[in-house]
Amino acid sequence: MSFKHKKKYGQNFLNDQNTILEKIMEVSNVNSEDEILEIGPGEGALTELLLEKSKKVNCVEIDTDLEKILRKKFDSNPKFNLHMGDILETDLDKIIGENTKVVANIPYYITSPIINKLIEHRDKIKEVYLMVQKEVGERVSAISGKERSVLTLAIEYFGEASYLFTIPKEFFTPIPKIDSGFISIKFHEDKKYEKQISEELFFKYVKAAFSNKRKNIVNNLSTLGIPKNIIQEKLEILGIPFNERAENITIEEFIALAKLLENK
Ligand code: SAM
């Protein structure tokens, strides 16, 4: 009997189109030194190739109906480690080693929480390769413009995201409504932005700046209780127009602005 896909778990499996799987392996450069974390192995289409190429594969899968299928396929391989459970509840420190590479076609309903969890464990993760919804991929790697969001800035603060390639929806079973994008995130080893401003302060201003996407930076930052004339004074120092929106402000400008506003 074939597996019945569950919508609630975001189960759109890569079907046997080896071109895509091979492309994933190629861009993520998986090699015999790598310890991999795969979130949501599904029926193991990607897992099989990861096991072939890497040193070790740690999989976290929530759906108990998939456990038997995965164990039957891979349990005899000593490189394979399956952890049943919700990735968001899993204590990653107990599972992953230093220098882990994440390669996964994740469940899209929890894309942001997964990325935030990987960011939290960045000290043990060297690179991240993820399949996400195409528009999310475009958003996290956007340099400027309306696609930028708090998530874009969160990733920029900790690392660098790149949009690698598009995967048409027909490559999945069942076929989803939208295409997917494959992205990479490489964390800043020198912690260049973390050194300049604390996470807490940075996100206080970034979240306020994006709180209402239709409003300009002055109106949005004033929700923090800062008088508008003070915000305008600091924007003028930085040469940022008063009617600018958060989406067009670079991370460097955000850091400079946050610092000026803290010292007001
Ligand atoms: N990697 C497989 C592939 O490419 O064919 C499956 C990808 S499918 C988009 C997402 C997978 O994540 C499914 O196997 C689903 O059961 C699993 N999943 C969903 N929610 C999860 C969660 N909270 N924790 C761990 N795995 C989850």
Residues whose N, C-alpha, C, O or C-beta is under 5 A from the ligand:
A	BS01	SAM	Y9 G10 Q11 N12 F13 L14 I39 G40 P41 G42 E43 A45 L46 V60 E61 I62 D63 G85 D86 I87 L88 N105 I106 P107
